[in-house]
Amino acid sequence: MQIMQSTIVVNGRLTGPRSVELDEPVTAVDAAVQVIVTPRQTSQGQSMLDFLKSLPAGTRSREEIDRQVREEREDWGN
């Protein structure tokens, strides 16, 4: 019996010495997997916009960000 192997490449980040957070879900596999860690490096020619798009989504709401901006402005002392 030959087992067909397929490779699914998903970017992510280490969130601890034994934890990985994936950038997208993997639903095609319901079995033990092998994880190979290859650090990603941004290229010199990568645009700032591409770099920003590659970052994970934030967890703060618009209201939280607006509140922080308002508090920072209030601390400026006019």
HELIX and SHEET records of a PDB file:
HELIX    1   1 MET A   48  SER A   54  1                                   7    
HELIX    2   2 ARG A   62  GLU A   74  1                                  13    
SHEET    1   A 2 GLY A  12  GLY A  16  0                                        
SHEET    2   A 2 SER A  19  LEU A  22 -1                                        
END                                                                             
